[in-house]
Protein backbone atom coordinates (compact mmCIF):
# COMPACT_ATOMS: atom_id res chain seq x y z
CA UNK A 1 0.00 0.00 0.00
CA UNK A 2 1.43 3.39 -0.97
CA UNK A 3 2.08 5.93 1.73
CA UNK A 4 0.76 9.50 1.65
CA UNK A 5 4.24 10.96 1.04
CA UNK A 6 4.96 9.37 -2.34
CA UNK A 7 5.01 11.90 -5.17
CA UNK A 8 4.93 14.89 -2.83
CA UNK A 9 7.41 17.59 -1.80
CA UNK A 10 7.93 19.01 1.68
CA UNK A 11 9.92 21.80 3.29
CA UNK A 12 11.96 20.70 6.30
CA UNK A 13 13.14 23.55 8.53
CA UNK A 14 15.20 22.69 11.60
CA UNK A 15 16.61 26.18 12.04
CA UNK A 16 20.22 25.62 11.03
CA UNK A 17 19.24 23.52 8.02
CA UNK A 18 16.42 23.88 5.49
CA UNK A 19 15.81 21.27 2.81
CA UNK A 20 13.23 20.27 0.26
CA UNK A 21 12.28 16.61 0.48
CA UNK A 22 10.79 15.03 -2.64
CA UNK A 23 9.48 11.51 -2.07
CA UNK A 24 9.72 9.92 -5.51
CA UNK A 25 8.62 6.45 -4.40
CA UNK A 26 8.38 4.17 -1.38
CA UNK A 27 12.14 3.64 -1.60
CA UNK A 28 13.57 6.81 -3.18
CA UNK A 29 13.77 10.44 -2.10
CA UNK A 30 15.58 13.51 -3.46
CA UNK A 31 16.67 16.11 -0.94
CA UNK A 32 17.79 19.59 -1.96
CA UNK A 33 19.55 21.88 0.52
CA UNK A 34 17.96 25.34 0.54
CA UNK A 35 20.07 26.65 3.44
CA UNK A 36 22.93 24.51 4.74
CA UNK A 37 23.69 26.58 7.84
CA UNK A 38 27.36 25.64 7.57
CA UNK A 39 26.60 21.93 7.73
CA UNK A 40 26.43 21.45 3.97
CA UNK A 41 26.40 23.49 0.77
CA UNK A 42 23.31 25.37 -0.34
CA UNK A 43 21.96 23.83 -3.55
CA UNK A 44 23.35 20.34 -2.87
CA UNK A 45 20.87 17.79 -4.15
CA UNK A 46 21.02 14.04 -3.93
CA UNK A 47 18.79 11.05 -4.66
CA UNK A 48 18.93 8.54 -1.80
CA UNK A 49 17.50 5.10 -1.18
CA UNK A 50 15.24 5.32 1.86
CA UNK A 51 13.71 2.96 4.36
CA UNK A 52 10.27 4.24 5.25
CA UNK A 53 7.98 2.97 8.00
CA UNK A 54 4.60 4.40 8.95
CA UNK A 55 4.48 4.47 12.75
CA UNK A 56 0.86 5.61 12.86
CA UNK A 57 -1.29 7.56 10.40
CA UNK A 58 0.70 10.60 9.18
CA UNK A 59 3.80 9.75 11.27
CA UNK A 60 6.77 8.22 9.45
CA UNK A 61 10.28 7.09 10.31
CA UNK A 62 12.60 7.53 7.33
CA UNK A 63 16.28 6.59 7.18
CA UNK A 64 19.00 6.81 4.55
CA UNK A 65 22.73 6.92 3.91
CA UNK A 66 24.20 9.68 1.74
CA UNK A 67 27.03 9.39 -0.79
CA UNK A 68 29.29 11.21 1.71
CA UNK A 69 28.70 8.44 4.25
CA UNK A 70 26.42 10.58 6.42
CA UNK A 71 23.45 8.73 7.89
CA UNK A 72 20.11 10.38 8.62
CA UNK A 73 16.97 9.27 10.44
CA UNK A 74 13.80 11.35 10.57
CA UNK A 75 10.60 10.98 12.50
CA UNK A 76 8.14 13.09 10.53
CA UNK A 77 4.79 13.92 12.12
CA UNK A 78 2.84 15.34 9.19
CA UNK A 79 -0.37 15.69 11.19
CA UNK A 80 1.29 18.18 13.56
CA UNK A 81 3.96 19.50 11.16
CA UNK A 82 6.87 18.43 13.40
CA UNK A 83 10.10 16.75 12.34
CA UNK A 84 12.85 15.16 14.42
CA UNK A 85 16.09 14.62 12.54
CA UNK A 86 19.22 12.79 13.67
CA UNK A 87 22.32 12.87 11.48
CA UNK A 88 25.78 11.38 11.85
CA UNK A 89 28.35 12.98 9.56
CA UNK A 90 31.39 11.16 8.14
CA UNK A 91 33.67 12.85 10.70
CA UNK A 92 31.60 11.24 13.49
CA UNK A 93 29.81 14.40 14.60
CA UNK A 94 26.20 13.82 15.60
CA UNK A 95 23.31 16.27 15.28
CA UNK A 96 19.87 16.02 16.88
CA UNK A 97 17.47 18.56 15.40
CA UNK A 98 13.79 19.42 15.77
CA UNK A 99 11.75 21.64 13.52
CA UNK A 100 8.87 21.83 11.11
CA UNK A 101 7.80 19.94 8.03
CA UNK A 102 5.13 21.26 5.67
CA UNK A 103 3.91 20.49 2.16
CA UNK A 104 5.14 22.59 -0.75
N, C-alpha and C positions, 0 to 999 in steps of 0.2 A: 504494500500500500504506500503510495507516495505521501511524503510529508508536505506540510503547508509552506515550506521554505523554497522548495524546488522551483526554479525559474524566476525567483524574485531577487531584488537587490535591497540591501539595508545599509544604513549609516551606523557605524559603531563609533562612539565617542567616549573614551575613558580619560579625557583630560589631556594627558601628555601625548596621546596617540589617537588619530582619527582615521578610520579606514572605511572603504566601501566593500561590502561583502556581497558577492553575486553567487548564489547557489545554482549552479548549472544543472546538477543532478543529485541523486541520493549519495553519490560518492565523489563529486567534484565541485570545487568552489574556486572562484577567482577573487583574490583580495587585491585592492588597490589602495596604497597609502596616500591619504589626502594631506595629512600633517604628521610627520614622523617624530616630532618632539625631541629630536636628537637620538632616538633609538634606531631609526632607519630613515632612508632617503624618501622624501616626498616624491610621489609619482611611481615608486616601485610597485610593480604588479606581478603577480605570480598565480599560476593555476596549481592547486594542490589537491591531492587525494585526501578525502576526509572520511572519518568514521563518525556517523551521526546516529544518536539514539534519542528517541522521544521519551523524556522522563515522565511527563504528564502532558495533557493537552496544552500546546503552545509553549512548552518548556523543553529545550533541547540541550544535550551535551554533544559538543563537536570537537574533534581532535584532529591534528595534522602535524606533519613534519615538513619544514620548508627546505628548499635546496641548500640553504646556508647551514643546515643542521639544527636550526632552532625548532623547538617543539612548542605547540600551543594547544591549550584546552580551554574551551568556552563553556559556560553554562549561560544559555540565552533564554530569558523569560520574556517572550514576545507579548504575553498578555499584559504585563506590567511595564514593559519597555526597559528592563534592567539586564545588563550583561556583566558577567564575572569572567575575567580573562586571566589565565596563568600562562606565562611564557618563560621558557628556559632558552637562553641564547647560547651560541656555540662556545663562548668564553666561560660558561658556567653560571653567569649571573641569572637571577630569577626575579621575575616581576609578577606581582599580584595586583590586578587592577579591577576597578568597578566603575561602571558608567551606564550609558544609555544605548539602546538599540532601537532604531525606528525605520519603518519602510521608506524607500525612496520612490 
